[in-house]
Amino acid sequence: MTAVTIEPFGFFTVDALRAGWWLSWRLFVRVVVVFAASAAIGLLLIPGPVGGFIMALGFCAGGIWSLLLVPKLTSQWAHERYGQPLENGLKVWWGITWRSLVVSLVAAVILAVPNVVALSLKSAYSDALMGSIAGLMISLLNLANLVVSILATGWAMSRVTAEQLSGLDLTLPTVPQATVTSPRVLEPRAVQAPAALRTAPAAQAELSPPPVTSADGKRQCPKCGLYETERGSVIGWYCKVCGWREARR
């Protein structure tokens, strides 16, 4: 077992982006269903003051539900990543919320000047190339603001998780390393030649070069190169591995 060290993510890191996206899209797909149903009831099914009131109630319910989902989903993320859920949902929600608001406020102040410049150029040159460039600039600034919000959410999640789990003795099972053994060298084994080869007719015999003998007097097989040969009283020299047989003249 190995002790787990929990440290918060850096702000501009891939881990913060992944954590923020993990929470953001799960929160969005749940709340957007409530908002869409409220809008459908208020605008299509029951138009008028009653429908508007029902739509407002649905939006309020969706907003409250999103506040309740933030600590729940964050606890689920901590359990999947560190094997330990978070406690005190109100503290988890507040820790993520105030950090995200501070980062969003700083980002809004930094991006305010280029945003105002882009809006002014778009209004002044709405039908010119400069207006199109200003519109593209506004879109890029909005995208940058969204990315910063996701990074802030993931960073805040890691900070809250580290504050709550850093004092706990968390252990995760380690994967045992496989023992590497040296490969075995397989020695060639003597294989008994099939009966069909041992009793093949003399017309299928092959002519062999001058024989090469080993130290124990066995001939080298000219076909497979092994010394697994024997001399029969009737058929002469033959190989027990590949079935080679000495041509009889």
PyMOL commands that set and color helices and strands:
alter all, ss='L'
color gray80, all
select helices_A, chain A and resi 14-45+49-82+89-124+129-165+195-198+202-204
alter helices_A, ss='H'
color red, helices_A
select strands_A, chain A and resi 2-3+171-172+229-232+236-239
alter strands_A, ss='S'
color yellow, strands_A
deselect
rebuild
show_as cartoon
